[in-house]
Amino acid sequence: MRRNRVRRRLRAALTELLVERGCPPGWYLVVVRPAATDATYDELRTAVFAAFGRFGTGDE
């Protein structure tokens, strides 16, 4: 049950990132550690945005 909650939160954060930052379409491999089960949505969102930080900035 906790794993599914993390999946839903992570999927929502990734969707938000793709829309907000305009990331290129494709497949993204995301590895999540067990500690993610204790993270809030905001913490997961912050981690996702930090990991994909440069997408959509024009600095590539």
C-alpha positions as CSV (number, residue, x, y, z in Angstrom):
1,M,0.0,0.0,0.0
2,R,2.8,2.4,0.9
3,R,4.6,1.6,-2.4
4,N,1.4,2.5,-4.4
5,R,1.1,5.8,-2.5
6,V,4.7,6.6,-3.5
7,R,4.0,5.6,-7.1
8,R,1.0,7.9,-7.3
9,R,2.8,10.8,-5.7
10,L,5.8,10.3,-7.9
11,R,3.6,10.1,-11.0
12,A,1.9,13.3,-10.1
13,A,5.2,15.1,-9.5
14,L,6.6,13.9,-12.8
15,T,3.5,15.0,-14.7
16,E,3.7,18.4,-13.1
17,L,7.4,18.6,-14.0
18,L,6.8,17.6,-17.6
19,V,4.0,20.1,-18.1
20,E,5.7,23.0,-16.2
21,R,9.2,22.6,-17.5
22,G,8.3,21.3,-21.0
23,C,10.6,18.3,-20.7
24,P,11.1,16.5,-24.0
25,P,8.9,13.4,-24.5
26,G,10.4,10.0,-23.9
27,W,11.1,7.4,-21.3
28,Y,12.6,8.4,-17.9
29,L,13.9,5.8,-15.5
30,V,13.4,6.9,-11.9
31,V,14.8,4.9,-9.0
32,V,13.2,5.4,-5.6
33,R,14.8,4.4,-2.4
34,P,12.8,2.9,0.5
35,A,13.0,6.1,2.4
36,A,10.7,7.6,-0.2
37,T,7.8,5.9,1.6
38,D,8.1,8.4,4.4
39,A,8.4,11.5,2.1
40,T,5.5,13.9,1.7
41,Y,4.3,14.9,-1.8
42,D,6.2,18.2,-1.5
43,E,9.4,16.4,-0.6
44,L,9.1,14.1,-3.5
45,R,8.2,17.0,-5.8
46,T,11.3,18.9,-4.7
47,A,13.5,15.9,-5.3
48,V,12.0,15.3,-8.7
49,F,12.4,18.9,-9.8
50,A,16.0,18.9,-8.4
51,A,16.9,15.7,-10.3
52,F,15.5,17.1,-13.6
53,G,16.5,20.7,-12.7
54,R,17.9,21.9,-16.1
55,F,15.0,20.7,-18.4
56,G,13.3,23.6,-20.0
57,T,15.7,26.3,-18.9
58,G,17.4,26.8,-22.3
59,D,20.8,26.2,-20.7
60,E,21.4,22.8,-22.3
